[in-house]
Amino acid sequence: MNQVRSPMAAALMKHFHGRTVFVESAGVHKGEHDPFVDAVMDEIGIDTQKTRPKTLEELEEWEGLNFDLVVTLAPDAHHKALDLTRTLDMEVEYWPTPDPTLAQGSREQRLEAYREVRDMLLMRIRKRFSRASTGNE
C-alpha cells in the first residue's frame, strides 16, 4: 500500500533533491495516510501531513509514466512496476524495505520501526543520488 515506505522515500527525495528532480510516490494499492509517518518525518524537519496516498494507476493517468527511474520498495510493487514499464525506456530499481506497520509493541516500539525504515531510506537515497547530483562520491 502507498502509505508508509513510498511516501517517506518521496518526502526525503523531495527534501534533498526536489529542486533538481521530479519525484512522485505511488503504490499497488491505495493506503490511508499514516500518522506515524508524520511523527518520524517531523523529527527530522520534513512535513508529510499533506501527502495523499495514490496508486500506480492514478499516477499513470495523471502524469503518464514519464520517469527516468522507478524505485520500488516492496516485492509486489516491484513486479507491478516491471509489468507497467516493460515497453518503456526507464530504469527500475528494487530496494527491499521492511514494512514498519508490522511492528508490535508500545507506541515507542512501533515508532522505532518507522525510524529504522526512514533512516534506511535516507541512507539509500544519499548513497544512490549524491553521486548523480554532485558527481563526486
N, C-alpha and C positions, 0 to 999 in steps of 0.2 A: 504494500500500500504506500501511497505517496503521502506520508505523514511525518516521518522522523528522519531517516538517513538522507534521503534525497533533498528535502528542504534544508537540512543542516549543511550539506555539502554545497548547495546552491548559494545559501547565505554567506558561507565562508568564501566561496569563489567570488561572489559579487563584492564582498567587503575588500578583498585583497586585489582583485583583478577586474573589477566591474567597469573601469574606465577603458579597458583595452579589449575586453571580450564580451560577447553576448552570452548570458547564462540563463537557463531555464531548468525547472525541476518538474518531473512527471513520473508517474508510476503505472504499473499494470492495472492497479485498482485504485480508485479514489479513496483516500482515507479522511479522517477527521483531523482538524487542527489539534496538535498535542501540546498542552501547556508545559510539559516537562522540557520540550524542545525550547520553548520561550525562556524557561528558567535557566537552562545551562548556556544558552547562547547569550543571554543578558549578562551572565557572569563575565563574559569576555567583550562586552560592549557592542553586541550585534542584536538588533531588534528584529525578531521574526514574527511578531504578533499579527502583522497584516498579511502574512503569507496565506495563500489559499491552495490546498491540495488539488492537483488535477491529474488526469490520466494521459497516457501517451496519445490516445486517440484525440483528446481535446487539443493537445499540443500540435498534433499533425493538422487538425482543422484550422487552428488559429495562426500558426506560424509556418506551416509546412514543415518539412524536416530538412531545413537548410542549415545544417550544422556541420562543422568540420570533425567534431569529436563528440561521441556519446559515451559517457561513463556510467556503467551500471554497478549497483551495489548489492544486488540480491540475485540468486540464480534465475528465478522466473523473469525478472526484469531483463536480465542478460539475454535469455532466449528470445524474449519478445522483441528486444532491440535488434538482435541479429536478424530476426524474421522481417521486421519493418524496413531494415536498411540494406537488405541483401542486394538490391538493384541500385543502390545509391552510392555515391563516392564519398564515404565518410568512414572514419575510424571508430571502432567500438572497443572500449577497454572495460575489463571486469575487475573491480576492486572488491573482493569478498569482504563484507562488513557485517558484523553481528547485529542482531535485532535487539535493541535495548528494551523493547516493550515486553520481552520475555522474562526480564529480571523480576525476581520475587524479593520480598522483604519489606523493610521500612521505606518510608519516602526517601530518606537519605541514601539507602542502598540502591534504590531504583534510580535516583538522580546520578549516582556514581556510575551506573551502567551507561547512562546517556552521556556523561562527561567523557567516559572512555571512548565512546564512538565519536564524539565531537573531536577529541584530541587525535584520534586515529585518522580521521578525515583531514584535519588540519595538517598533520604531518605529510599525508599523502599528497595533498594539494601543493604544499610548499615544495616537496620533492619534485613533483611532476611539472609544475608550472613556473617555478622560479627560473629554471633553465630556459624555458621558452620565452619568458618575458625579459630576462636580463642577459641571457646568453653567456653567463659566466659561472655556472656551477656545474 
